[in-house]
Amino acid sequence: MVNRVCTSVVALVLTSFLLLPTAQGQKIGYANQEALLANMPEMSDIQRQLQQEARQQQQELQKEQKELQRKMQQYQQQQSLLSDSARAERERELRQMQQRLQKSSQQRQQELRKRERELMQPLLEDLQSAIETVSSEQNLDVVLRSQALLDVDENSSSVVNISPDVAQELGIQLQQAPEEPSPTVQPSGTPSTQGGGQ
């Protein structure tokens, strides 16, 4: 989910990179934003909060699903005893319940994505500010999210990994290698397979 949140930042940076004229003296930096975000202390709190909210929404949705199943079983048991008009009315009610359940599920997912954006916004702003500070200090022409986006020699002096400098600017230490994937939030409420203390 963090990747989705960073997509707009990456698109903006890539667009500016593509619009710049290619010059031999161009200095390019790259920063692993996922690793930096994962090591920000607020990130684990945000993930925990989102997982808790996702579990709560999942529980509420399961209650609605159980109610629909109960009414469907009740209808199936009574179906042969109902008149044609009563049967048609009950089927209409069940279809409406099913539609409301689907709509409710979609709304809950949208609410969770919106909540994630709200919680992530301050972190992304801090990260962007740190990247801009380091970029300015090192006179970089452009900064990309990942070295993988670059089609240049990684040992070139015109390409710089600024992840450690950005981490220092943020006052954090990179405890995972910049190439490692960052932990992700699992909105379904399933426990994370990544280790971590409470």
N, CA and C atoms as a LAMMPS dump frame, in Angstrom:
ITEM: TIMESTEP
0
ITEM: NUMBER OF ATOMS
594
ITEM: BOX BOUNDS ff ff ff
-5.0000000000000000e+02 5.0000000000000000e+02
-5.0000000000000000e+02 5.0000000000000000e+02
-5.0000000000000000e+02 5.0000000000000000e+02
ITEM: ATOMS id mol type element x y z
1 1 1 N 0.819 -1.177 0
2 1 2 C 0 0 0
3 1 3 C 0.869 1.249 0
4 2 1 N 1.996 1.129 0.634
5 2 2 C 2.911 2.267 0.626
6 2 3 C 3.322 2.587 -0.797
7 3 1 N 3.514 1.553 -1.617
8 3 2 C 3.912 1.774 -3.008
9 3 3 C 2.877 2.612 -3.74
10 4 1 N 1.581 2.333 -3.473
11 4 2 C 0.52 3.091 -4.121
12 4 3 C 0.584 4.557 -3.733
13 5 1 N 0.859 4.798 -2.471
14 5 2 C 0.907 6.166 -1.987
15 5 3 C 2.056 6.926 -2.641
16 6 1 N 3.188 6.248 -2.888
17 6 2 C 4.371 6.899 -3.463
18 6 3 C 4.277 7.049 -4.977
19 7 1 N 3.314 6.407 -5.619
20 7 2 C 3.234 6.405 -7.076
21 7 3 C 3.167 7.805 -7.66
22 8 1 N 2.373 8.675 -7.051
23 8 2 C 2.259 10.032 -7.594
24 8 3 C 3.578 10.779 -7.498
25 9 1 N 4.316 10.571 -6.4
26 9 2 C 5.624 11.217 -6.25
27 9 3 C 6.574 10.71 -7.322
28 10 1 N 6.576 9.394 -7.542
29 10 2 C 7.451 8.793 -8.544
30 10 3 C 7.104 9.293 -9.939
31 11 1 N 5.814 9.366 -10.24
32 11 2 C 5.393 9.821 -11.566
33 11 3 C 5.868 11.253 -11.814
34 12 1 N 5.754 12.083 -10.806
35 12 2 C 6.196 13.47 -10.94
36 12 3 C 7.702 13.545 -11.161
37 13 1 N 8.452 12.783 -10.38
38 13 2 C 9.911 12.786 -10.525
39 13 3 C 10.326 12.231 -11.88
40 14 1 N 9.69 11.134 -12.309
41 14 2 C 10.023 10.544 -13.61
42 14 3 C 9.709 11.503 -14.746
43 15 1 N 8.579 12.184 -14.637
44 15 2 C 8.201 13.137 -15.682
45 15 3 C 9.243 14.24 -15.79
46 16 1 N 9.651 14.765 -14.64
47 16 2 C 10.658 15.83 -14.682
48 16 3 C 11.977 15.306 -15.226
49 17 1 N 12.312 14.043 -14.923
50 17 2 C 13.549 13.452 -15.433
51 17 3 C 13.5 13.297 -16.953
52 18 1 N 12.364 12.853 -17.46
53 18 2 C 12.232 12.645 -18.9
54 18 3 C 12.251 13.966 -19.665
55 19 1 N 11.809 15.048 -19.023
56 19 2 C 11.776 16.337 -19.689
57 19 3 C 13.136 17.038 -19.694
58 20 1 N 14.035 16.584 -18.798
59 20 2 C 15.353 17.205 -18.754
60 20 3 C 16.192 16.761 -19.945
61 21 1 N 16.967 17.667 -20.514
62 21 2 C 17.831 17.265 -21.623
63 21 3 C 18.935 16.358 -21.106
64 22 1 N 19.277 15.369 -21.901
65 22 2 C 20.327 14.452 -21.474
66 22 3 C 21.676 15.106 -21.701
67 23 1 N 22.394 15.263 -20.633
68 23 2 C 23.706 15.888 -20.73
69 23 3 C 24.713 15.034 -19.984
70 24 1 N 25.954 15.075 -20.451
71 24 2 C 27 14.268 -19.837
72 24 3 C 27.227 14.677 -18.381
73 25 1 N 27.094 15.963 -18.072
74 25 2 C 27.391 16.445 -16.735
75 25 3 C 26.229 16.351 -15.769
76 26 1 N 25.153 15.746 -16.164
77 26 2 C 23.962 15.656 -15.315
78 26 3 C 24.238 14.743 -14.121
79 27 1 N 23.892 15.22 -12.929
80 27 2 C 24.118 14.436 -11.718
81 27 3 C 22.775 13.909 -11.218
82 28 1 N 22.69 12.597 -11.071
83 28 2 C 21.428 11.93 -10.735
84 28 3 C 21.563 11.246 -9.38
85 29 1 N 20.554 11.401 -8.568
86 29 2 C 20.508 10.7 -7.287
87 29 3 C 19.334 9.747 -7.262
88 30 1 N 19.454 8.752 -6.421
89 30 2 C 18.312 7.857 -6.224
90 30 3 C 18.183 7.548 -4.743
91 31 1 N 16.947 7.386 -4.313
92 31 2 C 16.663 7.086 -2.906
93 31 3 C 15.602 6.002 -2.85
94 32 1 N 15.819 5.024 -2.002
95 32 2 C 14.844 3.958 -1.825
96 32 3 C 13.791 4.455 -0.829
97 33 1 N 12.726 5.021 -1.364
98 33 2 C 11.699 5.62 -0.519
99 33 3 C 10.997 4.583 0.356
100 34 1 N 10.808 3.368 -0.171
101 34 2 C 10.137 2.329 0.622
102 34 3 C 10.939 1.987 1.868
103 35 1 N 12.264 1.832 1.697
104 35 2 C 13.119 1.5 2.841
105 35 3 C 13.158 2.657 3.831
106 36 1 N 13.221 3.875 3.323
107 36 2 C 13.235 5.041 4.201
108 36 3 C 11.935 5.141 4.987
109 37 1 N 10.808 4.988 4.307
110 37 2 C 9.511 5.038 4.993
111 37 3 C 9.395 3.922 6.028
112 38 1 N 9.862 2.73 5.657
113 38 2 C 9.746 1.577 6.559
114 38 3 C 10.531 1.796 7.847
115 39 1 N 11.594 2.588 7.791
116 39 2 C 12.426 2.818 8.965
117 39 3 C 12.055 4.078 9.749
118 40 1 N 11.06 4.802 9.266
119 40 2 C 10.578 5.953 10.032
120 40 3 C 9.752 5.419 11.201
121 41 1 N 10.002 5.901 12.418
122 41 2 C 9.319 5.329 13.591
123 41 3 C 7.79 5.403 13.509
124 42 1 N 7.268 6.429 12.85
125 42 2 C 5.809 6.576 12.758
126 42 3 C 5.174 5.501 11.876
127 43 1 N 5.982 4.885 11.011
128 43 2 C 5.442 3.936 10.042
129 43 3 C 4.82 2.711 10.711
130 44 1 N 5.477 2.18 11.731
131 44 2 C 4.92 0.987 12.39
132 44 3 C 3.612 1.332 13.094
133 45 1 N 3.517 2.551 13.653
134 45 2 C 2.257 2.964 14.287
135 45 3 C 1.14 3.073 13.25
136 46 1 N 1.47 3.634 12.088
137 46 2 C 0.484 3.774 11.021
138 46 3 C 0.022 2.4 10.548
139 47 1 N 0.976 1.491 10.351
140 47 2 C 0.611 0.148 9.904
141 47 3 C -0.271 -0.553 10.922
142 48 1 N 0.087 -0.417 12.187
143 48 2 C -0.704 -1.054 13.245
144 48 3 C -2.112 -0.473 13.266
145 49 1 N -2.208 0.845 13.149
146 49 2 C -3.513 1.508 13.167
147 49 3 C -4.364 1.083 11.971
148 50 1 N -3.752 1.029 10.782
149 50 2 C -4.495 0.617 9.583
150 50 3 C -4.945 -0.839 9.683
151 51 1 N -4.079 -1.693 10.221
152 51 2 C -4.456 -3.103 10.37
153 51 3 C -5.605 -3.256 11.359
154 52 1 N -5.567 -2.475 12.429
155 52 2 C -6.65 -2.527 13.417
156 52 3 C -7.964 -2.055 12.79
157 53 1 N -7.906 -0.964 12.038
158 53 2 C -9.12 -0.454 11.388
159 53 3 C -9.625 -1.442 10.336
160 54 1 N -8.7 -2.085 9.614
161 54 2 C -9.097 -3.076 8.608
162 54 3 C -9.764 -4.282 9.269
163 55 1 N -9.217 -4.726 10.413
164 55 2 C -9.83 -5.851 11.132
165 55 3 C -11.237 -5.493 11.604
166 56 1 N -11.387 -4.28 12.123
167 56 2 C -12.7 -3.842 12.604
168 56 3 C -13.705 -3.805 11.451
169 57 1 N -13.289 -3.268 10.317
170 57 2 C -14.183 -3.217 9.158
171 57 3 C -14.521 -4.621 8.671
172 58 1 N -13.529 -5.513 8.709
173 58 2 C -13.759 -6.895 8.28
174 58 3 C -14.778 -7.578 9.19
175 59 1 N -14.673 -7.339 10.485
176 59 2 C -15.623 -7.934 11.43
177 59 3 C -17.043 -7.428 11.175
178 60 1 N -17.176 -6.131 10.929
179 60 2 C -18.496 -5.563 10.649
180 60 3 C -19.072 -6.143 9.362
181 61 1 N -18.221 -6.32 8.367
182 61 2 C -18.653 -6.887 7.095
183 61 3 C -19.083 -8.347 7.273
184 62 1 N -18.354 -9.087 8.082
185 62 2 C -18.707 -10.488 8.34
186 62 3 C -20.063 -10.602 9.028
187 63 1 N -20.367 -9.665 9.91
188 63 2 C -21.691 -9.663 10.564
189 63 3 C -22.786 -9.497 9.52
190 64 1 N -22.571 -8.553 8.597
191 64 2 C -23.56 -8.324 7.536
192 64 3 C -23.698 -9.563 6.646
193 65 1 N -22.58 -10.23 6.352
194 65 2 C -22.618 -11.439 5.527
195 65 3 C -23.381 -12.551 6.232
196 66 1 N -23.166 -12.7 7.535
197 66 2 C -23.865 -13.742 8.297
198 66 3 C -25.369 -13.482 8.313
199 67 1 N -25.736 -12.214 8.444
200 67 2 C -27.158 -11.861 8.439
201 67 3 C -27.796 -12.204 7.096
202 68 1 N -27.081 -11.913 6.005
203 68 2 C -27.584 -12.255 4.673
204 68 3 C -27.717 -13.771 4.527
205 69 1 N -26.72 -14.518 4.967
206 69 2 C -26.775 -15.991 4.883
207 69 3 C -27.941 -16.541 5.706
208 70 1 N -28.155 -15.968 6.888
209 70 2 C -29.262 -16.423 7.737
210 70 3 C -30.604 -16.215 7.035
211 71 1 N -30.765 -15.038 6.413
212 71 2 C -32.028 -14.743 5.725
213 71 3 C -32.203 -15.629 4.487
214 72 1 N -31.099 -15.942 3.805
215 72 2 C -31.194 -16.823 2.629
216 72 3 C -31.588 -18.231 3.043
217 73 1 N -30.999 -18.727 4.137
218 73 2 C -31.363 -20.072 4.624
219 73 3 C -32.821 -20.1 5.069
220 74 1 N -33.238 -19.058 5.729
221 74 2 C -34.624 -18.964 6.18
222 74 3 C -35.573 -18.981 4.978
223 75 1 N -35.201 -18.242 3.948
224 75 2 C -36.032 -18.206 2.741
225 75 3 C -36.085 -19.586 2.081
226 76 1 N -34.947 -20.262 1.993
227 76 2 C -34.914 -21.586 1.361
228 76 3 C -35.789 -22.582 2.119
229 77 1 N -35.801 -22.47 3.438
230 77 2 C -36.621 -23.378 4.246
231 77 3 C -38.119 -23.085 4.077
232 78 1 N -38.457 -21.822 3.876
233 78 2 C -39.866 -21.431 3.807
234 78 3 C -40.372 -21.279 2.375
235 79 1 N -39.498 -21.424 1.41
236 79 2 C -39.821 -21.147 0.012
237 79 3 C -41.066 -21.899 -0.473
238 80 1 N -41.154 -23.181 -0.152
239 80 2 C -42.28 -23.983 -0.657
240 80 3 C -43.61 -23.574 -0.019
241 81 1 N -43.578 -22.919 1.133
242 81 2 C -44.799 -22.512 1.83
243 81 3 C -45.303 -21.136 1.392
244 82 1 N -44.458 -20.395 0.663
245 82 2 C -44.814 -19.022 0.293
246 82 3 C -45.596 -18.968 -1.015
247 83 1 N -46.464 -17.962 -1.104
248 83 2 C -47.176 -17.729 -2.371
249 83 3 C -46.185 -17.143 -3.368
250 84 1 N -46.579 -17.126 -4.626
251 84 2 C -45.699 -16.596 -5.675
252 84 3 C -45.325 -15.149 -5.397
253 85 1 N -46.281 -14.343 -4.979
254 85 2 C -45.994 -12.92 -4.728
255 85 3 C -45.08 -12.753 -3.507
256 86 1 N -45.317 -13.555 -2.457
257 86 2 C -44.462 -13.483 -1.257
258 86 3 C -43.05 -13.946 -1.585
259 87 1 N -42.942 -14.998 -2.409
260 87 2 C -41.633 -15.519 -2.816
261 87 3 C -40.874 -14.447 -3.616
262 88 1 N -41.571 -13.795 -4.552
263 88 2 C -40.941 -12.752 -5.368
264 88 3 C -40.483 -11.583 -4.494
265 89 1 N -41.301 -11.236 -3.495
266 89 2 C -40.949 -10.137 -2.586
267 89 3 C -39.704 -10.487 -1.76
268 90 1 N -39.646 -11.703 -1.236
269 90 2 C -38.481 -12.123 -0.43
270 90 3 C -37.213 -12.169 -1.283
271 91 1 N -37.352 -12.641 -2.52
272 91 2 C -36.189 -12.695 -3.415
273 91 3 C -35.678 -11.286 -3.72
274 92 1 N -36.627 -10.358 -3.899
275 92 2 C -36.25 -8.962 -4.138
276 92 3 C -35.506 -8.393 -2.927
277 93 1 N -35.993 -8.686 -1.725
278 93 2 C -35.345 -8.223 -0.494
279 93 3 C -33.934 -8.793 -0.367
280 94 1 N -33.787 -10.082 -0.702
281 94 2 C -32.467 -10.719 -0.614
282 94 3 C -31.484 -10.112 -1.619
283 95 1 N -31.981 -9.829 -2.832
284 95 2 C -31.116 -9.195 -3.84
285 95 3 C -30.664 -7.813 -3.365
286 96 1 N -31.581 -7.062 -2.776
287 96 2 C -31.245 -5.732 -2.262
288 96 3 C -30.216 -5.819 -1.132
289 97 1 N -30.399 -6.804 -0.258
290 97 2 C -29.43 -6.998 0.826
291 97 3 C -28.048 -7.312 0.262
292 98 1 N -28.022 -8.161 -0.756
293 98 2 C -26.748 -8.54 -1.377
294 98 3 C -26.087 -7.321 -2.034
295 99 1 N -26.869 -6.506 -2.7
296 99 2 C -26.336 -5.289 -3.324
297 99 3 C -25.8 -4.319 -2.274
298 100 1 N -26.537 -4.184 -1.157
299 100 2 C -26.08 -3.295 -0.079
300 100 3 C -24.769 -3.805 0.52
301 101 1 N -24.656 -5.123 0.631
302 101 2 C -23.437 -5.726 1.173
303 101 3 C -22.241 -5.444 0.259
304 102 1 N -22.433 -5.596 -1.043
305 102 2 C -21.359 -5.315 -1.995
306 102 3 C -20.959 -3.841 -1.945
307 103 1 N -21.951 -2.974 -1.886
308 103 2 C -21.675 -1.535 -1.822
309 103 3 C -20.949 -1.193 -0.527
310 104 1 N -21.374 -1.798 0.554
311 104 2 C -20.743 -1.566 1.851
312 104 3 C -19.283 -2.002 1.83
313 105 1 N -19.008 -3.133 1.203
314 105 2 C -17.638 -3.636 1.1
315 105 3 C -16.765 -2.661 0.316
316 106 1 N -17.276 -2.16 -0.796
317 106 2 C -16.525 -1.2 -1.613
318 106 3 C -16.279 0.097 -0.848
319 107 1 N -17.288 0.572 -0.136
320 107 2 C -17.146 1.808 0.634
321 107 3 C -16.097 1.653 1.731
322 108 1 N -16.092 0.494 2.382
323 108 2 C -15.119 0.254 3.448
324 108 3 C -13.696 0.249 2.892
325 109 1 N -13.515 -0.35 1.712
326 109 2 C -12.189 -0.357 1.086
327 109 3 C -11.758 1.062 0.727
328 110 1 N -12.674 1.855 0.193
329 110 2 C -12.357 3.243 -0.153
330 110 3 C -12.009 4.048 1.098
331 111 1 N -12.75 3.839 2.175
332 111 2 C -12.49 4.545 3.426
333 111 3 C -11.104 4.192 3.959
334 112 1 N -10.737 2.912 3.858
335 112 2 C -9.425 2.479 4.346
336 112 3 C -8.306 3.096 3.51
337 113 1 N -8.491 3.146 2.183
338 113 2 C -7.476 3.779 1.321
339 113 3 C -7.357 5.269 1.627
340 114 1 N -8.491 5.921 1.854
341 114 2 C -8.478 7.343 2.2
342 114 3 C -7.768 7.555 3.533
343 115 1 N -8.055 6.701 4.487
344 115 2 C -7.423 6.795 5.805
345 115 3 C -5.915 6.593 5.687
346 116 1 N -5.5 5.662 4.849
347 116 2 C -4.078 5.428 4.645
348 116 3 C -3.409 6.68 4.079
349 117 1 N -4.046 7.296 3.084
350 117 2 C -3.487 8.524 2.497
351 117 3 C -3.361 9.62 3.558
352 118 1 N -4.394 9.764 4.4
353 118 2 C -4.364 10.783 5.45
354 118 3 C -3.209 10.541 6.419
355 119 1 N -3.041 9.301 6.836
356 119 2 C -1.992 8.983 7.799
357 119 3 C -0.594 9.08 7.187
358 120 1 N -0.48 8.731 5.911
359 120 2 C 0.822 8.722 5.251
360 120 3 C 1.274 10.111 4.805
361 121 1 N 0.346 11.024 4.611
362 121 2 C 0.681 12.336 4.055
363 121 3 C 1.806 13.051 4.818
364 122 1 N 1.74 13.156 6.157
365 122 2 C 2.829 13.841 6.872
366 122 3 C 4.187 13.158 6.683
367 123 1 N 4.202 11.822 6.653
368 123 2 C 5.462 11.099 6.444
369 123 3 C 6.017 11.371 5.056
370 124 1 N 5.15 11.341 4.055
371 124 2 C 5.588 11.596 2.685
372 124 3 C 6.113 13.022 2.523
373 125 1 N 5.465 13.953 3.216
374 125 2 C 5.928 15.337 3.156
375 125 3 C 7.304 15.476 3.805
376 126 1 N 7.487 14.816 4.968
377 126 2 C 8.798 14.845 5.624
378 126 3 C 9.864 14.216 4.745
379 127 1 N 9.522 13.085 4.131
380 127 2 C 10.47 12.388 3.256
381 127 3 C 10.824 13.26 2.054
382 128 1 N 9.813 13.862 1.431
383 128 2 C 10.06 14.709 0.268
384 128 3 C 10.935 15.904 0.638
385 129 1 N 10.665 16.484 1.785
386 129 2 C 11.456 17.622 2.25
387 129 3 C 12.915 17.227 2.464
388 130 1 N 13.142 16.048 3.073
389 130 2 C 14.511 15.562 3.305
390 130 3 C 15.215 15.285 1.982
391 131 1 N 14.492 14.694 1.026
392 131 2 C 15.073 14.413 -0.293
393 131 3 C 15.456 15.725 -0.979
394 132 1 N 14.576 16.714 -0.899
395 132 2 C 14.863 18.01 -1.523
396 132 3 C 16.078 18.677 -0.873
397 133 1 N 16.193 18.576 0.447
398 133 2 C 17.336 19.165 1.154
399 133 3 C 18.636 18.511 0.706
400 134 1 N 18.663 17.174 0.704
401 134 2 C 19.874 16.443 0.298
402 134 3 C 20.184 16.712 -1.165
403 135 1 N 19.153 16.72 -1.992
404 135 2 C 19.341 16.98 -3.423
405 135 3 C 19.972 18.35 -3.648
406 136 1 N 19.487 19.332 -2.897
407 136 2 C 20.028 20.686 -3.019
408 136 3 C 21.471 20.749 -2.53
409 137 1 N 21.746 20.111 -1.389
410 137 2 C 23.102 20.114 -0.836
411 137 3 C 24.11 19.454 -1.771
412 138 1 N 23.666 18.417 -2.483
413 138 2 C 24.583 17.673 -3.357
414 138 3 C 24.491 18.129 -4.815
415 139 1 N 23.727 19.204 -5.06
416 139 2 C 23.59 19.758 -6.411
417 139 3 C 23.154 18.706 -7.441
418 140 1 N 22.132 17.928 -7.08
419 140 2 C 21.625 16.897 -7.99
420 140 3 C 20.644 17.535 -8.974
421 141 1 N 20.686 17.044 -10.205
422 141 2 C 19.751 17.527 -11.215
423 141 3 C 18.378 16.882 -11.06
424 142 1 N 18.377 15.618 -10.633
425 142 2 C 17.123 14.885 -10.475
426 142 3 C 17.348 13.758 -9.477
427 143 1 N 16.276 13.383 -8.765
428 143 2 C 16.336 12.269 -7.824
429 143 3 C 15.233 11.288 -8.191
430 144 1 N 15.613 10.029 -8.354
431 144 2 C 14.642 8.977 -8.667
432 144 3 C 14.401 8.129 -7.435
433 145 1 N 13.305 7.427 -7.459
434 145 2 C 12.91 6.603 -6.314
435 145 3 C 13.788 5.372 -6.172
436 146 1 N 14.306 4.873 -7.258
437 146 2 C 15.08 3.634 -7.204
438 146 3 C 16.144 3.634 -8.277
439 147 1 N 17.262 3.001 -7.963
440 147 2 C 18.331 2.895 -8.948
441 147 3 C 17.888 2.033 -10.127
442 148 1 N 16.952 1.129 -9.885
443 148 2 C 16.479 0.233 -10.945
444 148 3 C 15.884 1.013 -12.107
445 149 1 N 15.463 2.256 -11.853
446 149 2 C 14.884 3.078 -12.906
447 149 3 C 15.95 3.689 -13.807
448 150 1 N 17.202 3.576 -13.394
449 150 2 C 18.292 4.192 -14.142
450 150 3 C 18.916 3.199 -15.112
451 151 1 N 19.229 3.674 -16.29
452 151 2 C 19.899 2.845 -17.285
453 151 3 C 21.319 3.383 -17.477
454 152 1 N 22.03 3.444 -16.339
455 152 2 C 23.403 3.949 -16.376
456 152 3 C 24.278 3.067 -15.498
457 153 1 N 25.566 3.224 -15.64
458 153 2 C 26.529 2.473 -14.849
459 153 3 C 26.41 2.892 -13.39
460 154 1 N 26.146 1.927 -12.482
461 154 2 C 25.949 2.258 -11.074
462 154 3 C 27.226 2.785 -10.412
463 155 1 N 28.388 2.525 -11.006
464 155 2 C 29.636 3.025 -10.445
465 155 3 C 29.981 4.415 -10.967
466 156 1 N 29.149 4.952 -11.801
467 156 2 C 29.38 6.276 -12.37
468 156 3 C 29.315 7.33 -11.277
469 157 1 N 30.19 8.331 -11.357
470 157 2 C 30.188 9.4 -10.357
471 157 3 C 28.987 10.323 -10.535
472 158 1 N 28.302 10.203 -11.668
473 158 2 C 27.132 11.049 -11.895
474 158 3 C 25.868 10.448 -11.281
475 159 1 N 25.972 9.243 -10.709
476 159 2 C 24.829 8.586 -10.073
477 159 3 C 25.153 8.367 -8.593
478 160 1 N 24.291 8.872 -7.721
479 160 2 C 24.562 8.846 -6.29
480 160 3 C 23.38 8.245 -5.537
481 161 1 N 23.672 7.305 -4.627
482 161 2 C 22.643 6.765 -3.742
483 161 3 C 22.548 7.707 -2.547
484 162 1 N 21.457 8.437 -2.454
485 162 2 C 21.317 9.402 -1.371
486 162 3 C 20.482 8.869 -0.206
487 163 1 N 20.112 7.592 -0.245
488 163 2 C 19.286 7.017 0.828
489 163 3 C 19.903 7.229 2.21
490 164 1 N 21.217 6.936 2.404
491 164 2 C 21.801 7.152 3.74
492 164 3 C 21.76 8.62 4.17
493 165 1 N 21.986 9.539 3.224
494 165 2 C 21.96 10.965 3.557
495 165 3 C 20.546 11.43 3.897
496 166 1 N 19.565 10.915 3.169
497 166 2 C 18.165 11.264 3.459
498 166 3 C 17.778 10.716 4.832
499 167 1 N 18.222 9.476 5.126
500 167 2 C 17.942 8.883 6.436
501 167 3 C 18.533 9.756 7.547
502 168 1 N 19.752 10.227 7.333
503 168 2 C 20.395 11.091 8.325
504 168 3 C 19.618 12.397 8.472
505 169 1 N 19.162 12.957 7.373
506 169 2 C 18.369 14.193 7.4
507 169 3 C 17.066 13.983 8.186
508 170 1 N 16.489 12.777 8.071
509 170 2 C 15.252 12.452 8.79
510 170 3 C 15.513 12.067 10.244
511 171 1 N 16.792 11.834 10.576
512 171 2 C 17.133 11.423 11.936
513 171 3 C 16.836 9.96 12.199
514 172 1 N 16.908 9.144 11.146
515 172 2 C 16.651 7.705 11.3
516 172 3 C 17.862 6.926 10.793
517 173 1 N 17.89 5.638 11.123
518 173 2 C 18.918 4.749 10.598
519 173 3 C 18.246 3.719 9.714
520 174 1 N 18.857 3.458 8.569
521 174 2 C 18.327 2.415 7.688
522 174 3 C 18.715 1.071 8.274
523 175 1 N 17.725 0.358 8.795
524 175 2 C 17.993 -0.931 9.413
525 175 3 C 17.761 -2.078 8.451
526 176 1 N 17.315 -1.77 7.267
527 176 2 C 17.207 -2.796 6.242
528 176 3 C 17.933 -2.267 5.023
529 177 1 N 18.486 -3.182 4.268
530 177 2 C 19.236 -2.786 3.082
531 177 3 C 18.32 -2.041 2.137
532 178 1 N 18.82 -1.001 1.447
533 178 2 C 17.964 -0.233 0.542
534 178 3 C 17.306 -1.071 -0.541
535 179 1 N 17.873 -2.233 -0.894
536 179 2 C 17.273 -3.044 -1.95
537 179 3 C 16.185 -3.976 -1.427
538 180 1 N 16.066 -4.131 -0.1
539 180 2 C 15.052 -5.029 0.449
540 180 3 C 13.678 -4.404 0.323
541 181 1 N 12.64 -5.238 0.102
542 181 2 C 11.288 -4.682 0.02
543 181 3 C 10.847 -4.198 1.396
544 182 1 N 9.99 -3.204 1.383
545 182 2 C 9.491 -2.674 2.649
546 182 3 C 8.296 -3.499 3.117
547 183 1 N 8.006 -3.444 4.424
548 183 2 C 6.82 -4.153 4.906
549 183 3 C 5.571 -3.508 4.333
550 184 1 N 4.511 -4.302 4.212
551 184 2 C 3.27 -3.775 3.651
552 184 3 C 2.133 -3.943 4.645
553 185 1 N 1.156 -3.097 4.508
554 185 2 C -0.048 -3.19 5.327
555 185 3 C -0.974 -4.196 4.678
556 186 1 N -1.541 -5.087 5.481
557 186 2 C -2.454 -6.089 4.946
558 186 3 C -3.867 -5.743 5.397
559 187 1 N -4.643 -5.086 4.517
560 187 2 C -5.96 -4.61 4.925
561 187 3 C -6.968 -5.706 5.222
562 188 1 N -6.683 -6.929 4.817
563 188 2 C -7.665 -7.989 5.032
564 188 3 C -7.736 -8.421 6.481
565 189 1 N -6.823 -7.919 7.314
566 189 2 C -6.854 -8.274 8.719
567 189 3 C -6.034 -9.507 9.024
568 190 1 N -5.341 -10.064 8.024
569 190 2 C -4.515 -11.22 8.28
570 190 3 C -3.249 -10.784 8.949
571 191 1 N -2.709 -11.602 9.859
572 191 2 C -1.498 -11.193 10.552
573 191 3 C -0.327 -11.087 9.592
574 192 1 N 0.539 -10.144 9.856
575 192 2 C 1.705 -9.922 9.004
576 192 3 C 2.72 -11.035 9.207
577 193 1 N 3.395 -11.427 8.132
578 193 2 C 4.422 -12.454 8.246
579 193 3 C 5.746 -11.85 8.632
580 194 1 N 5.839 -10.515 8.573
581 194 2 C 7.088 -9.838 8.935
582 194 3 C 7.156 -9.724 10.438
583 195 1 N 8.314 -9.994 11.002
584 195 2 C 8.496 -9.883 12.443
585 195 3 C 8.52 -8.44 12.85
586 196 1 N 8.211 -8.185 14.093
587 196 2 C 8.269 -6.809 14.597
588 196 3 C 7.683 -6.75 15.974
589 197 1 N 8.283 -5.945 16.83
590 197 2 C 7.798 -5.832 18.204
591 197 3 C 6.638 -4.877 18.3
592 198 1 N 5.924 -4.993 19.4
593 198 2 C 4.784 -4.106 19.623
594 198 3 C 5.246 -2.861 20.32
